[in-house]
Structure formats: C-alpha cells, structure tokens
C-alpha cells in the first residue's frame, strides 16, 4: 500500500488535458513533421469545443506544409476510432476539399462516450502522412 503523499504526488504530476476555447482551432503536427493541421468542430454554423455524442458534426481542417510553402494537398482522408474499445465510427464521413489547403469532413458521428482518436491522412501526390489527436467525450 502506497502512502497518501506518494499517491497525491502521482495524481498532481499527471498531465492535464489540453484546453481549447470554442472560438479557437486545435493544432497538431503530422507524425513525420511535414504538415501542420489545425482543426475545429462544427455543428451547423456553431463551433463547439467537443462534438455532442450521437449527433452528426463536421471537422473543418486547415492544412499547411512545414517543409515547402505552397505544397499542394491533393486529397485528405479523415477517420476516427476508439482504441480502448477496438472499433471505429459507424459512418463514413464525406470529405470536401476547400480552397487554400483546407478540407471539411462532414457527417462525422461519435456514437458513444469515451476517448476517440481522429486520424487525418494527407496526400500530396507523392506521400501520405498522418496527423492524429484525441478527443475525450466524457
């Protein structure tokens, strides 16, 4: 049995979840460091910090190359899964490519609470590189 002071120290040292205000974009760098992906959750015209469980939403993306300015994005694939439950979404979103290197993944649906991992595969015509982040639906 651990002393209370050790338990308290381990709880205090635990990393905190990233905070994001509704009017801000989240940001992540792709796994190989080639792309910066900014994202936000939209439900209709309203921006949300988190999507609502069992309600369709859109993830809007801004994608920029960190290696070459003006590097084109040819295609984007967006998917999400729950690693702790070993399953993904029950729907396939529709991807719309937007001007300026952006994209929108419409029709996303998180059908249950828990930790969701969002994967964005960026295709520049030569390579495909993944950016990913977690969304905690608790």
N, CA, C and O atoms as CSV, one atom per row, in Angstrom:
chain,resi,resn,atom,element,x,y,z
A,1,UNK,N,N,0.845,-1.184,0.000
A,1,UNK,CA,C,0.000,0.000,0.000
A,1,UNK,C,C,0.885,1.240,0.000
A,1,UNK,O,O,1.814,1.338,0.802
A,2,UNK,N,N,0.603,2.189,-0.895
A,2,UNK,CA,C,1.407,3.393,-1.008
A,2,UNK,C,C,0.941,4.442,-0.013
A,2,UNK,O,O,-0.257,4.575,0.236
A,3,UNK,N,N,1.885,5.193,0.559
A,3,UNK,CA,C,1.495,6.293,1.444
A,3,UNK,C,C,0.681,7.329,0.678
A,3,UNK,O,O,0.834,7.483,-0.533
A,4,UNK,N,N,-0.179,8.031,1.394
A,4,UNK,CA,C,-1.056,9.035,0.779
A,4,UNK,C,C,-0.259,10.120,0.067
A,4,UNK,O,O,-0.697,10.619,-0.970
A,5,UNK,N,N,0.911,10.500,0.603
A,5,UNK,CA,C,1.719,11.549,-0.029
A,5,UNK,C,C,2.210,11.119,-1.405
A,5,UNK,O,O,2.258,11.938,-2.323
A,6,UNK,N,N,2.576,9.845,-1.566
A,6,UNK,CA,C,3.030,9.340,-2.861
A,6,UNK,C,C,1.881,9.329,-3.844
A,6,UNK,O,O,2.052,9.719,-4.999
A,7,UNK,N,N,0.708,8.890,-3.407
A,7,UNK,CA,C,-0.467,8.883,-4.277
A,7,UNK,C,C,-0.830,10.302,-4.697
A,7,UNK,O,O,-1.130,10.542,-5.867
A,8,UNK,N,N,-0.806,11.237,-3.766
A,8,UNK,CA,C,-1.149,12.623,-4.092
A,8,UNK,C,C,-0.155,13.191,-5.085
A,8,UNK,O,O,-0.556,13.905,-6.004
A,9,UNK,N,N,1.127,12.899,-4.931
A,9,UNK,CA,C,2.146,13.405,-5.855
A,9,UNK,C,C,1.948,12.843,-7.245
A,9,UNK,O,O,2.134,13.556,-8.231
A,10,UNK,N,N,1.573,11.571,-7.346
A,10,UNK,CA,C,1.382,10.986,-8.673
A,10,UNK,C,C,0.154,11.565,-9.355
A,10,UNK,O,O,0.149,11.736,-10.574
A,11,UNK,N,N,-0.879,11.867,-8.593
A,11,UNK,CA,C,-2.071,12.482,-9.185
A,11,UNK,C,C,-1.744,13.894,-9.644
A,11,UNK,O,O,-2.164,14.305,-10.726
A,12,UNK,N,N,-0.989,14.651,-8.825
A,12,UNK,CA,C,-0.653,16.020,-9.186
A,12,UNK,C,C,0.274,16.071,-10.386
A,12,UNK,O,O,0.253,17.051,-11.130
A,13,UNK,N,N,1.095,15.032,-10.599
A,13,UNK,CA,C,2.046,15.023,-11.711
A,13,UNK,C,C,1.421,14.552,-13.023
A,13,UNK,O,O,2.056,14.638,-14.074
A,14,UNK,N,N,0.188,14.057,-12.974
A,14,UNK,CA,C,-0.463,13.556,-14.192
A,14,UNK,C,C,-0.643,14.701,-15.181
A,14,UNK,O,O,-0.997,15.809,-14.778
A,15,UNK,N,N,-0.404,14.455,-16.479
A,15,UNK,CA,C,-0.555,15.528,-17.461
A,15,UNK,C,C,-2.008,15.966,-17.560
A,15,UNK,O,O,-2.924,15.149,-17.473
A,16,UNK,N,N,-2.201,17.243,-17.740
A,16,UNK,CA,C,-3.560,17.752,-17.863
A,16,UNK,C,C,-4.006,17.674,-19.319
A,16,UNK,O,O,-3.183,17.690,-20.235
A,17,UNK,N,N,-5.298,17.591,-19.517
A,17,UNK,CA,C,-5.848,17.552,-20.869
A,17,UNK,C,C,-5.683,18.928,-21.508
A,17,UNK,O,O,-5.804,19.941,-20.820
A,18,UNK,N,N,-5.408,18.980,-22.812
A,18,UNK,CA,C,-5.286,20.281,-23.458
A,18,UNK,C,C,-6.614,21.021,-23.416
A,18,UNK,O,O,-7.682,20.424,-23.552
A,19,UNK,N,N,-6.526,22.319,-23.227
A,19,UNK,CA,C,-7.750,23.122,-23.185
A,19,UNK,C,C,-7.880,23.880,-24.489
A,19,UNK,O,O,-6.887,24.299,-25.084
A,20,UNK,N,N,-9.097,24.048,-24.918
A,20,UNK,CA,C,-9.381,24.752,-26.161
A,20,UNK,C,C,-10.695,25.476,-25.971
A,20,UNK,O,O,-11.667,24.886,-25.500
A,21,UNK,N,N,-10.739,26.738,-26.327
A,21,UNK,CA,C,-11.971,27.502,-26.274
A,21,UNK,C,C,-12.733,27.276,-27.569
A,21,UNK,O,O,-12.145,26.925,-28.592
A,22,UNK,N,N,-14.033,27.476,-27.522
A,22,UNK,CA,C,-14.874,27.204,-28.692
A,22,UNK,C,C,-14.456,28.010,-29.914
A,22,UNK,O,O,-14.608,27.535,-31.039
A,23,UNK,N,N,-13.930,29.224,-29.718
A,23,UNK,CA,C,-13.579,30.044,-30.875
A,23,UNK,C,C,-12.170,29.776,-31.400
A,23,UNK,O,O,-11.751,30.411,-32.368
A,24,UNK,N,N,-11.439,28.866,-30.794
A,24,UNK,CA,C,-10.081,28.557,-31.209
A,24,UNK,C,C,-10.038,27.303,-32.078
A,24,UNK,O,O,-10.956,26.483,-32.068
A,25,UNK,N,N,-8.950,27.180,-32.823
A,25,UNK,CA,C,-8.673,25.984,-33.602
A,25,UNK,C,C,-7.679,25.141,-32.815
A,25,UNK,O,O,-6.741,25.681,-32.228
A,26,UNK,N,N,-7.869,23.823,-32.794
A,26,UNK,CA,C,-6.854,22.931,-32.269
A,26,UNK,C,C,-5.737,22.832,-33.293
A,26,UNK,O,O,-5.951,23.140,-34.466
A,27,UNK,N,N,-4.551,22.410,-32.876
A,27,UNK,CA,C,-3.423,22.333,-33.795
A,27,UNK,C,C,-2.572,21.120,-33.468
A,27,UNK,O,O,-2.330,20.810,-32.301
A,28,UNK,N,N,-2.120,20.438,-34.513
A,28,UNK,CA,C,-1.258,19.271,-34.351
A,28,UNK,C,C,-0.321,19.213,-35.556
A,28,UNK,O,O,-0.678,19.640,-36.654
A,29,UNK,N,N,0.879,18.681,-35.337
A,29,UNK,CA,C,1.841,18.468,-36.418
A,29,UNK,C,C,1.758,16.996,-36.817
A,29,UNK,O,O,1.635,16.120,-35.959
A,30,UNK,N,N,1.824,16.731,-38.108
A,30,UNK,CA,C,1.734,15.348,-38.595
A,30,UNK,C,C,2.883,14.510,-38.048
A,30,UNK,O,O,3.899,15.042,-37.602
A,31,UNK,N,N,2.705,13.201,-38.090
A,31,UNK,CA,C,3.635,12.275,-37.443
A,31,UNK,C,C,5.069,12.385,-37.929
A,31,UNK,O,O,5.989,12.170,-37.139
A,32,UNK,N,N,5.303,12.715,-39.214
A,32,UNK,CA,C,6.666,12.873,-39.720
A,32,UNK,C,C,7.104,14.338,-39.767
A,32,UNK,O,O,8.193,14.648,-40.249
A,33,UNK,N,N,6.251,15.238,-39.263
A,33,UNK,CA,C,6.625,16.638,-39.152
A,33,UNK,C,C,6.514,17.466,-40.412
A,33,UNK,O,O,7.063,18.566,-40.468
A,34,UNK,N,N,5.821,16.974,-41.429
A,34,UNK,CA,C,5.730,17.694,-42.702
A,34,UNK,C,C,4.571,18.678,-42.782
A,34,UNK,O,O,4.622,19.622,-43.570
A,35,UNK,N,N,3.526,18.475,-41.982
A,35,UNK,CA,C,2.302,19.258,-42.106
A,35,UNK,C,C,1.830,19.750,-40.732
A,35,UNK,O,O,1.984,19.061,-39.724
A,36,UNK,N,N,1.263,20.939,-40.716
A,36,UNK,CA,C,0.532,21.424,-39.547
A,36,UNK,C,C,-0.952,21.344,-39.902
A,36,UNK,O,O,-1.386,21.837,-40.943
A,37,UNK,N,N,-1.709,20.720,-39.026
A,37,UNK,CA,C,-3.152,20.591,-39.220
A,37,UNK,C,C,-3.840,21.337,-38.090
A,37,UNK,O,O,-3.644,21.032,-36.913
A,38,UNK,N,N,-4.642,22.311,-38.463
A,38,UNK,CA,C,-5.498,22.989,-37.496
A,38,UNK,C,C,-6.905,22.471,-37.714
A,38,UNK,O,O,-7.316,22.231,-38.849
A,39,UNK,N,N,-7.649,22.295,-36.624
A,39,UNK,CA,C,-8.966,21.698,-36.729
A,39,UNK,C,C,-9.933,22.358,-35.758
A,39,UNK,O,O,-9.550,22.903,-34.723
A,40,UNK,N,N,-11.209,22.282,-36.142
A,40,UNK,CA,C,-12.277,22.718,-35.242
A,40,UNK,C,C,-13.516,21.890,-35.516
A,40,UNK,O,O,-13.709,21.367,-36.613
A,41,UNK,N,N,-14.341,21.785,-34.508
A,41,UNK,CA,C,-15.583,21.014,-34.586
A,41,UNK,C,C,-16.731,21.977,-34.846
A,41,UNK,O,O,-16.896,22.970,-34.137
A,42,UNK,N,N,-17.522,21.673,-35.868
A,42,UNK,CA,C,-18.678,22.500,-36.211
A,42,UNK,C,C,-19.946,21.650,-36.192
A,42,UNK,O,O,-19.961,20.513,-36.664
A,43,UNK,N,N,-21.004,22.231,-35.637
A,43,UNK,CA,C,-22.320,21.618,-35.725
A,43,UNK,C,C,-23.215,22.671,-36.354
A,43,UNK,O,O,-23.662,23.610,-35.696
A,44,UNK,N,N,-23.466,22.489,-37.646
A,44,UNK,CA,C,-24.140,23.537,-38.407
A,44,UNK,C,C,-23.193,24.719,-38.531
A,44,UNK,O,O,-22.064,24.564,-38.997
A,45,UNK,N,N,-23.643,25.903,-38.117
A,45,UNK,CA,C,-22.787,27.088,-38.160
A,45,UNK,C,C,-22.158,27.394,-36.811
A,45,UNK,O,O,-21.469,28.404,-36.667
A,46,UNK,N,N,-22.382,26.546,-35.829
A,46,UNK,CA,C,-21.881,26.772,-34.466
A,46,UNK,C,C,-20.605,25.974,-34.223
A,46,UNK,O,O,-20.562,24.764,-34.447
A,47,UNK,N,N,-19.565,26.670,-33.760
A,47,UNK,CA,C,-18.317,25.996,-33.409
A,47,UNK,C,C,-18.409,25.496,-31.976
A,47,UNK,O,O,-18.845,26.220,-31.082
A,48,UNK,N,N,-17.992,24.245,-31.765
A,48,UNK,CA,C,-18.012,23.617,-30.445
A,48,UNK,C,C,-16.607,23.196,-30.050
A,48,UNK,O,O,-15.774,22.929,-30.917
A,49,UNK,N,N,-16.333,23.134,-28.753
A,49,UNK,CA,C,-15.061,22.588,-28.287
A,49,UNK,C,C,-15.050,21.085,-28.524
A,49,UNK,O,O,-14.048,20.535,-28.982
A,50,UNK,N,N,-16.156,20.420,-28.215
A,50,UNK,CA,C,-16.306,18.974,-28.412
A,50,UNK,C,C,-17.591,18.704,-29.177
A,50,UNK,O,O,-18.562,19.448,-29.042
A,51,UNK,N,N,-17.607,17.647,-29.979
A,51,UNK,CA,C,-18.878,17.261,-30.606
A,51,UNK,C,C,-19.830,16.714,-29.545
A,51,UNK,O,O,-19.410,16.390,-28.434
A,52,UNK,N,N,-21.090,16.615,-29.887
A,52,UNK,CA,C,-22.066,16.008,-28.994
A,52,UNK,C,C,-22.215,14.537,-29.359
A,52,UNK,O,O,-22.247,14.179,-30.537
A,53,UNK,N,N,-22.306,13.693,-28.345
A,53,UNK,CA,C,-22.435,12.253,-28.567
A,53,UNK,C,C,-23.737,11.976,-29.313
A,53,UNK,O,O,-24.785,12.534,-28.987
A,54,UNK,N,N,-23.656,11.112,-30.311
A,54,UNK,CA,C,-24.795,10.656,-31.124
A,54,UNK,C,C,-25.438,11.761,-31.959
A,54,UNK,O,O,-26.617,11.677,-32.304
A,55,UNK,N,N,-24.658,12.803,-32.284
A,55,UNK,CA,C,-25.142,13.860,-33.176
A,55,UNK,C,C,-24.084,14.102,-34.235
A,55,UNK,O,O,-22.894,14.174,-33.928
A,56,UNK,N,N,-24.518,14.227,-35.484
A,56,UNK,CA,C,-23.573,14.429,-36.589
A,56,UNK,C,C,-22.925,15.811,-36.489
A,56,UNK,O,O,-23.546,16.784,-36.062
A,57,UNK,N,N,-21.652,15.860,-36.899
A,57,UNK,CA,C,-20.895,17.101,-36.855
A,57,UNK,C,C,-19.879,17.112,-37.985
A,57,UNK,O,O,-19.704,16.118,-38.689
A,58,UNK,N,N,-19.219,18.237,-38.150
A,58,UNK,CA,C,-18.187,18.412,-39.174
A,58,UNK,C,C,-16.881,18.779,-38.488
A,58,UNK,O,O,-16.875,19.537,-37.519
A,59,UNK,N,N,-15.784,18.246,-38.986
A,59,UNK,CA,C,-14.462,18.712,-38.580
A,59,UNK,C,C,-13.899,19.505,-39.754
A,59,UNK,O,O,-13.705,18.974,-40.847
A,60,UNK,N,N,-13.640,20.790,-39.504
A,60,UNK,CA,C,-13.016,21.637,-40.516
A,60,UNK,C,C,-11.509,21.625,-40.290
A,60,UNK,O,O,-11.045,21.652,-39.150
A,61,UNK,N,N,-10.754,21.586,-41.375
A,61,UNK,CA,C,-9.301,21.480,-41.311
A,61,UNK,C,C,-8.631,22.592,-42.104
A,61,UNK,O,O,-9.095,22.980,-43.177
A,62,UNK,N,N,-7.541,23.092,-41.560
A,62,UNK,CA,C,-6.602,23.945,-42.287
A,62,UNK,C,C,-5.292,23.166,-42.315
A,62,UNK,O,O,-4.805,22.736,-41.270
A,63,UNK,N,N,-4.728,22.983,-43.487
A,63,UNK,CA,C,-3.520,22.161,-43.618
A,63,UNK,C,C,-2.446,22.982,-44.318
A,63,UNK,O,O,-2.669,23.522,-45.402
A,64,UNK,N,N,-1.281,23.070,-43.689
A,64,UNK,CA,C,-0.174,23.802,-44.309
A,64,UNK,C,C,1.108,22.989,-44.217
A,64,UNK,O,O,1.353,22.303,-43.226
A,65,UNK,N,N,1.909,23.075,-45.246
A,65,UNK,CA,C,3.190,22.380,-45.288
A,65,UNK,C,C,4.192,23.096,-44.400
A,65,UNK,O,O,4.278,24.324,-44.417
A,66,UNK,N,N,4.944,22.339,-43.631
A,66,UNK,CA,C,6.024,22.894,-42.828
A,66,UNK,C,C,7.361,22.802,-43.559
A,66,UNK,O,O,8.367,23.337,-43.093
A,67,UNK,N,N,7.366,22.118,-44.713
A,67,UNK,CA,C,8.596,21.923,-45.476
A,67,UNK,C,C,8.702,22.862,-46.664
A,67,UNK,O,O,9.751,23.463,-46.898
A,68,UNK,N,N,7.622,22.986,-47.409
A,68,UNK,CA,C,7.623,23.808,-48.618
A,68,UNK,C,C,6.376,24.677,-48.632
A,68,UNK,O,O,5.262,24.155,-48.590
A,69,UNK,N,N,6.544,25.992,-48.692
A,69,UNK,CA,C,5.352,26.824,-48.846
A,69,UNK,C,C,4.641,26.467,-50.160
A,69,UNK,O,O,5.288,26.143,-51.156
A,70,UNK,N,N,3.374,26.528,-50.148
A,70,UNK,CA,C,2.558,26.257,-51.346
A,70,UNK,C,C,2.544,24.781,-51.752
A,70,UNK,O,O,2.058,24.461,-52.837
A,71,UNK,N,N,3.054,23.882,-50.930
A,71,UNK,CA,C,2.995,22.445,-51.245
A,71,UNK,C,C,1.528,22.035,-51.298
A,71,UNK,O,O,0.797,22.244,-50.330
A,72,UNK,N,N,1.089,21.458,-52.405
A,72,UNK,CA,C,-0.347,21.167,-52.558
A,72,UNK,C,C,-0.800,19.946,-51.754
A,72,UNK,O,O,-0.058,18.985,-51.554
A,73,UNK,N,N,-2.026,20.032,-51.315
A,73,UNK,CA,C,-2.699,18.884,-50.712
A,73,UNK,C,C,-3.628,18.336,-51.782
A,73,UNK,O,O,-4.549,19.030,-52.213
A,74,UNK,N,N,-3.401,17.103,-52.218
A,74,UNK,CA,C,-4.230,16.514,-53.284
A,74,UNK,C,C,-5.509,15.903,-52.731
A,74,UNK,O,O,-6.583,16.044,-53.314
A,75,UNK,N,N,-5.378,15.223,-51.599
A,75,UNK,CA,C,-6.537,14.539,-51.014
A,75,UNK,C,C,-6.342,14.405,-49.515
A,75,UNK,O,O,-5.218,14.419,-49.013
A,76,UNK,N,N,-7.448,14.274,-48.815
A,76,UNK,CA,C,-7.444,14.095,-47.368
A,76,UNK,C,C,-8.438,12.990,-47.035
A,76,UNK,O,O,-9.523,12.919,-47.612
A,77,UNK,N,N,-8.058,12.141,-46.107
A,77,UNK,CA,C,-8.954,11.113,-45.582
A,77,UNK,C,C,-9.051,11.327,-44.080
A,77,UNK,O,O,-8.031,11.459,-43.404
A,78,UNK,N,N,-10.279,11.361,-43.551
A,78,UNK,CA,C,-10.493,11.555,-42.119
A,78,UNK,C,C,-11.259,10.358,-41.586
A,78,UNK,O,O,-12.252,9.926,-42.171
A,79,UNK,N,N,-10.786,9.831,-40.474
A,79,UNK,CA,C,-11.448,8.705,-39.823
A,79,UNK,C,C,-11.261,8.869,-38.319
A,79,UNK,O,O,-10.440,9.673,-37.877
A,80,UNK,N,N,-12.008,8.119,-37.542
A,80,UNK,CA,C,-11.870,8.146,-36.084
A,80,UNK,C,C,-12.190,6.771,-35.528
A,80,UNK,O,O,-13.009,6.031,-36.073
A,81,UNK,N,N,-11.530,6.451,-34.439
A,81,UNK,CA,C,-11.788,5.185,-33.770
A,81,UNK,C,C,-11.593,5.341,-32.278
A,81,UNK,O,O,-11.038,6.332,-31.802
A,82,UNK,N,N,-12.059,4.347,-31.557
A,82,UNK,CA,C,-11.902,4.273,-30.102
A,82,UNK,C,C,-10.903,3.153,-29.809
A,82,UNK,O,O,-11.289,1.985,-29.757
A,83,UNK,N,N,-9.621,3.492,-29.616
A,83,UNK,CA,C,-8.622,2.448,-29.378
A,83,UNK,C,C,-8.923,1.589,-28.158
A,83,UNK,O,O,-8.615,0.397,-28.151
A,84,UNK,N,N,-9.520,2.175,-27.131
A,84,UNK,CA,C,-9.819,1.415,-25.912
A,84,UNK,C,C,-10.937,0.399,-26.121
A,84,UNK,O,O,-11.056,-0.557,-25.355
A,85,UNK,N,N,-11.752,0.597,-27.144
A,85,UNK,CA,C,-12.867,-0.313,-27.425
A,85,UNK,C,C,-12.652,-1.118,-28.707
A,85,UNK,O,O,-13.457,-1.990,-29.033
A,86,UNK,N,N,-11.592,-0.837,-29.419
A,86,UNK,CA,C,-11.198,-1.539,-30.646
A,86,UNK,C,C,-12.306,-1.480,-31.712
A,86,UNK,O,O,-12.661,-2.493,-32.315
A,87,UNK,N,N,-12.836,-0.278,-31.923
A,87,UNK,CA,C,-13.788,-0.091,-33.026
A,87,UNK,C,C,-13.735,1.355,-33.478
A,87,UNK,O,O,-13.202,2.224,-32.788
A,88,UNK,N,N,-14.292,1.590,-34.637
A,88,UNK,CA,C,-14.320,2.930,-35.202
A,88,UNK,C,C,-15.719,3.491,-35.251
A,88,UNK,O,O,-16.615,3.045,-34.534
A,89,UNK,N,N,-15.893,4.476,-36.110
A,89,UNK,CA,C,-17.210,5.087,-36.288
A,89,UNK,C,C,-18.112,4.133,-37.071
A,89,UNK,O,O,-17.637,3.254,-37.790
A,90,UNK,N,N,-19.404,4.325,-36.917
A,90,UNK,CA,C,-20.386,3.526,-37.650
A,90,UNK,C,C,-20.751,4.154,-38.994
A,90,UNK,O,O,-21.552,3.594,-39.743
A,91,UNK,N,N,-20.172,5.309,-39.299
A,91,UNK,CA,C,-20.486,6.023,-40.536
A,91,UNK,C,C,-19.194,6.400,-41.244
A,91,UNK,O,O,-18.133,6.465,-40.623
A,92,UNK,N,N,-19.286,6.645,-42.528
A,92,UNK,CA,C,-18.151,7.154,-43.306
A,92,UNK,C,C,-18.433,8.617,-43.630
A,92,UNK,O,O,-19.440,8.916,-44.271
A,93,UNK,N,N,-17.562,9.542,-43.201
A,93,UNK,CA,C,-17.816,10.955,-43.485
A,93,UNK,C,C,-17.572,11.289,-44.953
A,93,UNK,O,O,-16.909,10.543,-45.673
A,94,UNK,N,N,-18.111,12.401,-45.374
A,94,UNK,CA,C,-17.872,12.940,-46.712
A,94,UNK,C,C,-16.791,14.002,-46.601
A,94,UNK,O,O,-16.892,14.916,-45.782
A,95,UNK,N,N,-15.754,13.882,-47.427
A,95,UNK,CA,C,-14.640,14.831,-47.384
A,95,UNK,C,C,-14.788,15.843,-48.507
A,95,UNK,O,O,-14.916,15.474,-49.675
A,96,UNK,N,N,-14.771,17.103,-48.155
A,96,UNK,CA,C,-14.815,18.189,-49.134
A,96,UNK,C,C,-13.470,18.903,-49.099
A,96,UNK,O,O,-13.029,19.337,-48.035
A,97,UNK,N,N,-12.821,19.031,-50.236
A,97,UNK,CA,C,-11.578,19.782,-50.334
A,97,UNK,C,C,-11.944,21.256,-50.511
A,97,UNK,O,O,-12.786,21.596,-51.342
A,98,UNK,N,N,-11.315,22.116,-49.736
A,98,UNK,CA,C,-11.592,23.542,-49.763
A,98,UNK,C,C,-10.393,24.294,-50.330
A,98,UNK,O,O,-9.277,23.775,-50.349
A,99,UNK,N,N,-10.628,25.504,-50.786
A,99,UNK,CA,C,-9.534,26.323,-51.317
A,99,UNK,C,C,-8.528,26.627,-50.222
A,99,UNK,O,O,-8.880,26.696,-49.044
A,100,UNK,N,N,-7.273,26.809,-50.618
A,100,UNK,CA,C,-6.241,27.195,-49.671
A,100,UNK,C,C,-5.699,26.059,-48.831
A,100,UNK,O,O,-5.082,26.313,-47.796
A,101,UNK,N,N,-5.905,24.808,-49.236
A,101,UNK,CA,C,-5.354,23.676,-48.492
A,101,UNK,C,C,-6.217,23.205,-47.351
A,101,UNK,O,O,-5.744,22.482,-46.475
A,102,UNK,N,N,-7.455,23.593,-47.343
A,102,UNK,CA,C,-8.346,23.157,-46.276
A,102,UNK,C,C,-9.231,22.012,-46.714
A,102,UNK,O,O,-9.276,21.641,-47.887
A,103,UNK,N,N,-9.932,21.464,-45.740
A,103,UNK,CA,C,-10.872,20.380,-46.009
A,103,UNK,C,C,-11.941,20.385,-44.932
A,103,UNK,O,O,-11.759,20.971,-43.865
A,104,UNK,N,N,-13.047,19.733,-45.217
A,104,UNK,CA,C,-14.115,19.558,-44.240
A,104,UNK,C,C,-14.552,18.097,-44.291
A,104,UNK,O,O,-14.793,17.543,-45.364
A,105,UNK,N,N,-14.648,17.496,-43.132
A,105,UNK,CA,C,-15.121,16.120,-43.008
A,105,UNK,C,C,-16.526,16.167,-42.427
A,105,UNK,O,O,-16.714,16.304,-41.218
A,106,UNK,N,N,-17.508,16.050,-43.315
A,106,UNK,CA,C,-18.913,16.196,-42.921
A,106,UNK,C,C,-19.534,14.845,-42.600
A,106,UNK,O,O,-19.181,13.824,-43.190
A,107,UNK,N,N,-20.464,14.860,-41.654
A,107,UNK,CA,C,-21.188,13.641,-41.316
A,107,UNK,C,C,-20.464,12.763,-40.310
A,107,UNK,O,O,-20.756,11.571,-40.214
A,108,UNK,N,N,-19.524,13.328,-39.557
A,108,UNK,CA,C,-18.856,12.568,-38.502
A,108,UNK,C,C,-19.885,12.249,-37.417
A,108,UNK,O,O,-20.834,13.005,-37.211
A,109,UNK,N,N,-19.692,11.128,-36.730
A,109,UNK,CA,C,-20.624,10.743,-35.666
A,109,UNK,C,C,-19.885,9.897,-34.639
A,109,UNK,O,O,-19.414,8.801,-34.944
A,110,UNK,N,N,-19.789,10.415,-33.420
A,110,UNK,CA,C,-19.256,9.633,-32.308
A,110,UNK,C,C,-20.461,9.059,-31.573
A,110,UNK,O,O,-21.175,9.784,-30.881
A,111,UNK,N,N,-20.683,7.767,-31.724
A,111,UNK,CA,C,-21.914,7.145,-31.241
A,111,UNK,C,C,-21.877,6.770,-29.763
A,111,UNK,O,O,-22.879,6.303,-29.222
A,112,UNK,N,N,-20.727,6.971,-29.097
A,112,UNK,CA,C,-20.660,6.683,-27.668
A,112,UNK,C,C,-19.605,7.551,-27.006
A,112,UNK,O,O,-18.719,8.086,-27.673
A,113,UNK,N,N,-19.706,7.688,-25.684
A,113,UNK,CA,C,-18.735,8.445,-24.899
A,113,UNK,C,C,-17.442,7.667,-24.767
A,113,UNK,O,O,-17.435,6.439,-24.858
A,114,UNK,N,N,-16.350,8.378,-24.551
A,114,UNK,CA,C,-15.046,7.771,-24.357
A,114,UNK,C,C,-13.991,8.519,-25.141
A,114,UNK,O,O,-14.246,9.610,-25.652
A,115,UNK,N,N,-12.796,7.934,-25.239
A,115,UNK,CA,C,-11.683,8.562,-25.959
A,115,UNK,C,C,-11.730,8.164,-27.429
A,115,UNK,O,O,-11.671,6.983,-27.771
A,116,UNK,N,N,-11.836,9.171,-28.287
A,116,UNK,CA,C,-11.815,8.982,-29.728
A,116,UNK,C,C,-10.485,9.498,-30.269
A,116,UNK,O,O,-10.010,10.554,-29.852
A,117,UNK,N,N,-9.892,8.763,-31.186
A,117,UNK,CA,C,-8.675,9.195,-31.877
A,117,UNK,C,C,-9.072,9.568,-33.298
A,117,UNK,O,O,-9.627,8.753,-34.035
A,118,UNK,N,N,-8.779,10.812,-33.674
A,118,UNK,CA,C,-9.076,11.293,-35.021
A,118,UNK,C,C,-7.809,11.171,-35.856
A,118,UNK,O,O,-6.744,11.625,-35.437
A,119,UNK,N,N,-7.917,10.563,-37.032
A,119,UNK,CA,C,-6.791,10.391,-37.952
A,119,UNK,C,C,-7.079,11.177,-39.227
A,119,UNK,O,O,-8.152,11.065,-39.819
A,120,UNK,N,N,-6.088,11.977,-39.637
A,120,UNK,CA,C,-6.177,12.720,-40.887
A,120,UNK,C,C,-4.989,12.302,-41.746
A,120,UNK,O,O,-3.840,12.568,-41.394
A,121,UNK,N,N,-5.265,11.650,-42.869
A,121,UNK,CA,C,-4.223,11.246,-43.813
A,121,UNK,C,C,-4.147,12.297,-44.912
A,121,UNK,O,O,-5.136,12.574,-45.590
A,122,UNK,N,N,-2.957,12.881,-45.083
A,122,UNK,CA,C,-2.730,13.965,-46.035
A,122,UNK,C,C,-1.933,13.408,-47.205
A,122,UNK,O,O,-0.835,12.879,-47.027
A,123,UNK,N,N,-2.495,13.530,-48.402
A,123,UNK,CA,C,-1.880,13.004,-49.625
A,123,UNK,C,C,-1.463,14.193,-50.494
A,123,UNK,O,O,-2.300,14.995,-50.908
A,124,UNK,N,N,-0.152,14.295,-50.765
A,124,UNK,CA,C,0.335,15.368,-51.638
A,124,UNK,C,C,0.631,14.870,-53.049
A,124,UNK,O,O,1.202,15.601,-53.858
A,125,UNK,N,N,0.246,13.632,-53.348
A,125,UNK,CA,C,0.502,13.052,-54.663
A,125,UNK,C,C,1.749,12.190,-54.695
A,125,UNK,O,O,1.923,11.382,-55.608
A,126,UNK,N,N,2.624,12.355,-53.704
A,126,UNK,CA,C,3.844,11.551,-53.612
A,126,UNK,C,C,3.860,10.686,-52.357
A,126,UNK,O,O,4.264,9.523,-52.401
A,127,UNK,N,N,3.425,11.250,-51.255
A,127,UNK,CA,C,3.394,10.511,-49.993
A,127,UNK,C,C,2.078,10.772,-49.270
A,127,UNK,O,O,1.374,11.742,-49.548
A,128,UNK,N,N,1.773,9.891,-48.348
A,128,UNK,CA,C,0.623,10.075,-47.466
A,128,UNK,C,C,1.170,10.101,-46.049
A,128,UNK,O,O,1.890,9.197,-45.627
A,129,UNK,N,N,0.817,11.153,-45.324
A,129,UNK,CA,C,1.310,11.323,-43.967
A,129,UNK,C,C,0.125,11.555,-43.035
A,129,UNK,O,O,-0.833,12.241,-43.393
A,130,UNK,N,N,0.199,10.982,-41.847
A,130,UNK,CA,C,-0.919,11.032,-40.897
A,130,UNK,C,C,-0.675,12.059,-39.800
A,130,UNK,O,O,0.430,12.185,-39.272
A,131,UNK,N,N,-1.738,12.789,-39.473
A,131,UNK,CA,C,-1.807,13.621,-38.280
A,131,UNK,C,C,-2.919,13.032,-37.424
A,131,UNK,O,O,-3.927,12.572,-37.960
A,132,UNK,N,N,-2.755,13.037,-36.117
A,132,UNK,CA,C,-3.790,12.465,-35.258
A,132,UNK,C,C,-3.824,13.165,-33.907
A,132,UNK,O,O,-2.824,13.694,-33.421
A,133,UNK,N,N,-5.012,13.145,-33.327
A,133,UNK,CA,C,-5.206,13.723,-31.997
A,133,UNK,C,C,-6.375,13.011,-31.349
A,133,UNK,O,O,-7.159,12.340,-32.020
A,134,UNK,N,N,-6.487,13.161,-30.033
A,134,UNK,CA,C,-7.564,12.555,-29.272
A,134,UNK,C,C,-8.633,13.581,-28.945
A,134,UNK,O,O,-8.345,14.759,-28.732
A,135,UNK,N,N,-9.865,13.116,-28.910
A,135,UNK,CA,C,-10.995,13.903,-28.416
A,135,UNK,C,C,-11.641,13.063,-27.317
A,135,UNK,O,O,-12.135,11.965,-27.573
A,136,UNK,N,N,-11.633,13.582,-26.111
A,136,UNK,CA,C,-12.242,12.873,-24.979
A,136,UNK,C,C,-13.691,13.255,-24.805
A,136,UNK,O,O,-14.004,14.414,-24.533
A,137,UNK,N,N,-14.563,12.308,-24.956
A,137,UNK,CA,C,-16.014,12.537,-24.853
A,137,UNK,C,C,-16.507,11.951,-23.537
A,137,UNK,O,O,-17.073,10.858,-23.517
A,138,UNK,N,N,-16.298,12.663,-22.449
A,138,UNK,CA,C,-16.685,12.148,-21.128
A,138,UNK,C,C,-17.740,12.988,-20.491
A,138,UNK,O,O,-18.177,12.692,-19.378
